[in-house]
């Protein structure tokens, strides 16, 4: 469910974001549990209006990062802001919708009652959008949530999230239990709604091949740290797959940083981060797919992180000062 204040009538509007504004900005962010650090020294900015894939192995810190952004977890170190506001503040809560894999819904409520609850608790509620998502899956409004299939319950949860009309939609593996056809349909709905309304989406998923079709931005976490961040096209353009005699030991590879070297089926075997033009006598360099790039970094923990310019956060003192200034002038 979405966590918001009760709706007492009337809409809630926020100032239009300037070009290049960040939906999420973190600097030096860390969270430590008894077993150790789940996240440590994580800094990035996610520009508003992007559909961002959050990728990493189990236990890498993805859910911790989402919990920090939604104020369900408090940071041990550093700072994070949502549209410049502190997580948990009224502004951040009203502008954010969070959907987890568990998709908690009241099983005894009908679908119509569930949507009415969403309308009562969300000042910017869009009933037409919410009902449209439900009806597209032929989910009866009079049916009790407990009688619905997994796919139907997921659709109702998506209707609640989109009906809230959030500026930031955070999705933590919400479609992992669905069959590929339903998953693709809901992903299409997700991208269409986000594009129409300029919604920023942060979606965690293990379906790497599918992320290539919906995401234009990327955050990759592993071992509690950030490994890749930036626009998908700029991250792919910074790498190449080379097919060279001698593999990673070839002199042609020397100007570049080898991320991974192996023999693939029908694909060049050396993935490099480019350090200049590719110059060798042989087959042309190929651009890696998003899946190839992600897997290479996840399999190569010693490869240095790559944070693209658009994903670099400002100074932590700037972030905190902006927040204090905003509070004083509000």
C-alpha positions in Angstrom: 0.0 0.0 0.0 1.1 3.6 -0.4 1.9 5.4 2.8 0.4 8.9 2.7 -1.6 11.3 4.8 -5.4 11.1 4.6 -7.1 12.9 1.8 -9.2 15.8 3.0 -10.2 17.1 -0.4 -8.4 19.2 -2.9 -5.2 18.5 -4.8 -1.6 18.9 -3.8 0.7 20.6 -6.3 4.5 21.0 -6.0 6.8 23.4 -7.8 7.8 22.5 -11.3 11.3 20.9 -11.3 14.0 22.8 -13.1 15.7 21.1 -16.0 18.2 18.5 -14.9 16.8 18.3 -11.3 17.4 15.1 -9.3 14.6 12.8 -8.2 17.0 11.1 -5.8 20.3 12.4 -4.7 22.6 10.6 -2.2 26.1 11.4 -0.9 28.2 9.2 1.3 25.1 7.0 2.0 25.7 4.0 4.3 23.6 1.6 6.4 25.2 -0.8 8.9 23.5 -3.7 10.6 24.9 -6.0 13.2 26.2 -8.4 10.5 28.0 -5.5 8.8 27.5 -2.8 6.1 24.6 -3.4 3.7 25.6 -0.1 1.9 28.7 2.0 2.3 29.8 5.3 0.8 27.2 5.3 -1.9 26.9 8.6 -3.9 24.7 9.2 -6.9 22.0 11.3 -8.4 19.0 10.0 -10.4 17.7 12.8 -12.8 14.0 13.3 -12.7 11.9 11.7 -15.5 14.1 8.6 -16.0 13.1 4.9 -15.9 16.0 3.5 -13.9 16.9 -0.2 -13.4 18.4 -1.0 -10.0 20.4 -4.2 -10.4 22.6 -6.4 -8.2 22.8 -9.9 -6.7 20.8 -10.9 -3.7 22.1 -9.1 -0.6 23.8 -6.4 -2.5 21.9 -3.6 -0.9 19.1 -2.9 -3.4 16.2 -3.2 -0.9 18.2 -1.2 1.7 18.6 1.6 -0.8 14.9 1.6 -1.6 14.1 1.5 2.2 16.3 4.5 2.7 14.6 6.4 -0.1 11.2 5.7 1.4 12.1 6.4 5.1 11.5 2.8 6.1 15.2 2.6 7.0 17.3 5.3 8.6 20.9 5.8 7.3 24.0 5.2 9.4 26.0 7.7 7.4 25.5 10.2 4.7 22.4 11.9 3.3 19.7 11.2 0.8 17.1 13.5 -0.6 13.9 12.9 -2.7 13.2 15.9 -4.9 15.3 17.9 -2.5 13.2 16.8 0.5 14.1 14.6 3.4 12.6 11.0 3.1 9.6 10.8 5.4 8.8 14.5 5.1 5.3 15.3 3.9 6.5 16.4 0.5 8.6 13.3 -0.1 5.8 10.9 1.0 3.2 12.6 -1.1 5.4 12.5 -4.2 6.5 8.8 -3.8 4.8 5.5 -4.3 6.5 2.3 -3.2 5.5 -1.2 -4.4 7.3 -4.3 -2.9 7.3 -7.8 -4.1 5.0 -8.8 -1.3 2.3 -6.3 -2.6 0.5 -6.0 0.8 -3.3 -5.6 0.2 -6.3 -6.2 2.4 -7.6 -9.6 1.2 -11.2 -9.0 2.5 -11.6 -5.8 0.6 -13.1 -5.8 -2.8 -11.1 -4.2 -5.7 -13.4 -1.2 -5.7 -13.0 -0.8 -1.9 -9.2 -1.0 -2.3 -9.3 1.8 -4.9 -11.6 3.8 -2.7 -9.0 3.5 0.1 -6.3 4.7 -2.2 -8.5 7.7 -3.1 -9.1 8.6 0.5 -5.4 8.5 1.5 -3.9 10.2 -1.6 -4.6 13.9 -2.3 -3.5 13.6 -6.0 -5.5 10.4 -6.7 -6.5 9.7 -10.3 -9.4 7.3 -10.3 -9.6 7.0 -14.0 -6.0 5.8 -14.3 -6.4 3.3 -11.4 -9.6 1.8 -12.8 -8.2 1.7 -16.3 -5.2 -0.5 -15.2 -7.6 -2.8 -13.3 -10.1 -3.1 -16.2 -7.3 -3.7 -18.7 -6.7 -7.0 -17.0 -10.4 -7.8 -16.8 -10.3 -7.8 -13.0 -13.8 -7.5 -11.6 -14.2 -4.4 -9.3 -16.6 -6.4 -7.1 -14.2 -9.3 -6.5 -12.5 -9.6 -3.1 -8.7 -9.2 -3.3 -8.2 -12.6 -1.6 -9.9 -14.4 -4.4 -7.7 -12.9 -7.2 -4.8 -14.6 -8.9 -1.3 -13.5 -8.3 -1.3 -11.6 -11.6 -4.6 -9.9 -10.8 -3.4 -8.8 -7.3 -0.2 -7.4 -8.9 -2.4 -5.4 -11.3 -4.4 -4.0 -8.4 -1.2 -3.0 -6.6 0.0 -1.3 -9.7 -3.3 0.5 -9.9 -2.8 1.8 -6.4 0.7 3.0 -7.2 -0.2 4.7 -10.4 -3.5 6.1 -9.1 -1.5 8.0 -6.5 0.0 9.9 -9.4 3.5 9.9 -7.9 6.4 11.8 -9.2 8.7 8.9 -8.1 7.6 5.3 -8.4 9.8 2.8 -6.6 9.3 -0.9 -7.5 11.1 -3.7 -5.6 10.8 -6.9 -7.7 7.1 -6.4 -8.1 6.7 -8.8 -11.1 9.0 -11.6 -10.2 6.2 -14.1 -9.6 4.4 -13.4 -12.9 4.5 -15.2 -16.2 6.4 -13.5 -19.0 3.3 -12.5 -20.9 1.7 -10.6 -18.0 5.1 -9.2 -17.0 5.6 -7.7 -20.4 2.1 -6.3 -20.5 2.6 -4.6 -17.1 6.0 -3.3 -18.2 4.4 -1.7 -21.2 1.8 -0.1 -19.0 4.6 1.1 -16.7 6.6 2.8 -19.5 3.6 4.3 -21.1 2.3 5.9 -17.9 5.8 7.1 -17.0 6.4 8.7 -20.4 3.0 10.4 -20.4 3.3 12.0 -16.9 7.1 12.4 -16.6 7.2 9.9 -13.6 10.6 8.9 -12.4 10.7 5.1 -11.9 13.3 3.1 -9.9 12.7 -0.6 -10.6 14.7 -3.4 -9.0 14.7 -6.6 -11.1 16.7 -9.7 -11.9 15.2 -9.9 -15.4 18.2 -8.3 -17.0 17.1 -8.8 -20.6 13.7 -7.2 -20.0 15.3 -4.1 -18.4 16.9 -3.3 -21.7 13.4 -2.6 -23.1 12.1 -0.3 -20.4 15.1 1.4 -18.8 17.1 4.4 -20.0 19.1 4.8 -16.7 21.0 2.3 -14.6 22.2 1.8 -11.0 24.3 -1.3 -10.3 25.1 -2.3 -6.7 27.3 -5.1 -5.5 29.0 -5.9 -2.2 27.3 -2.8 -0.7 28.8 -0.4 -3.2 27.8 1.3 -6.4 29.5 -0.3 -9.5 27.7 1.4 -12.5 25.5 4.5 -12.7 24.3 6.6 -15.6 22.3 6.6 -18.8 22.2 3.2 -20.5 23.4 4.5 -23.8 26.4 6.3 -22.3 27.4 3.3 -20.2 27.2 1.0 -23.3 29.1 3.5 -25.4 32.0 3.5 -22.9 32.5 -0.2 -23.5 33.2 -2.5 -26.4 33.4 -6.2 -27.1 36.7 -7.1 -28.8 37.5 -10.3 -30.8 41.3 -10.3 -30.8 43.9 -13.0 -31.0 45.4 -13.7 -27.6 42.3 -12.3 -25.8 43.1 -10.0 -22.9 46.8 -10.4 -23.4 46.7 -8.9 -26.9 48.6 -5.6 -27.5 45.4 -4.3 -29.1 43.7 -4.4 -25.7 46.5 -2.4 -23.9 45.0 1.1 -24.2 41.7 -0.2 -22.6 40.7 -1.5 -19.2 39.7 -5.2 -19.4 36.4 -5.8 -17.5 36.0 -9.4 -18.4 37.6 -11.9 -20.8 36.0 -15.2 -21.9 34.9 -17.1 -25.0 31.3 -16.7 -25.8 29.1 -18.4 -28.3 29.2 -16.2 -31.4 30.2 -13.1 -29.5 33.6 -11.5 -29.0 35.2 -12.5 -25.7 36.9 -9.4 -24.3 34.8 -6.7 -22.7 36.8 -3.5 -22.2 36.1 0.0 -20.9 37.4 2.1 -23.7 40.5 4.2 -23.2 40.7 5.5 -26.7 40.0 4.4 -30.3 39.9 0.7 -31.0 42.8 0.0 -33.4 43.6 -3.6 -34.5 43.4 -5.7 -37.6 40.4 -7.9 -37.1 36.6 -7.9 -36.8 35.0 -4.6 -35.8 34.4 -4.0 -32.1 30.8 -4.6 -31.0 28.7 -2.8 -28.5 27.7 -4.9 -25.5 24.1 -5.5 -24.8 22.8 -4.2 -21.5 22.7 -7.8 -20.2 26.3 -8.5 -21.2 27.5 -5.3 -19.6 25.6 -6.0 -16.3 26.8 -9.6 -16.0 30.4 -8.7 -16.7 30.5 -6.1 -13.9 28.7 -8.4 -11.5 31.1 -11.2 -12.3 34.1 -8.9 -12.0 34.2 -7.5 -8.5 37.7 -6.0 -9.0 36.7 -3.9 -12.0 36.6 -0.2 -10.9 33.2 1.5 -10.7 32.0 3.8 -13.5 29.8 6.7 -12.5 28.8 8.7 -15.5 28.7 12.6 -15.2 24.9 12.7 -15.1 24.9 10.4 -12.1 27.5 12.2 -10.0 26.0 13.7 -6.8 26.8 17.1 -5.5 28.7 17.7 -2.2 26.9 16.4 0.8 27.0 19.8 2.5 25.3 21.3 -0.6 22.5 18.7 -0.3 22.0 19.3 3.4 22.2 23.1 3.0 19.6 23.1 0.2 17.3 21.1 2.5 17.8 23.5 5.4 17.3 26.6 3.2 14.1 25.1 1.8 12.8 24.5 5.3 13.5 28.0 6.5 11.9 29.7 3.4 8.8 27.4 3.3 
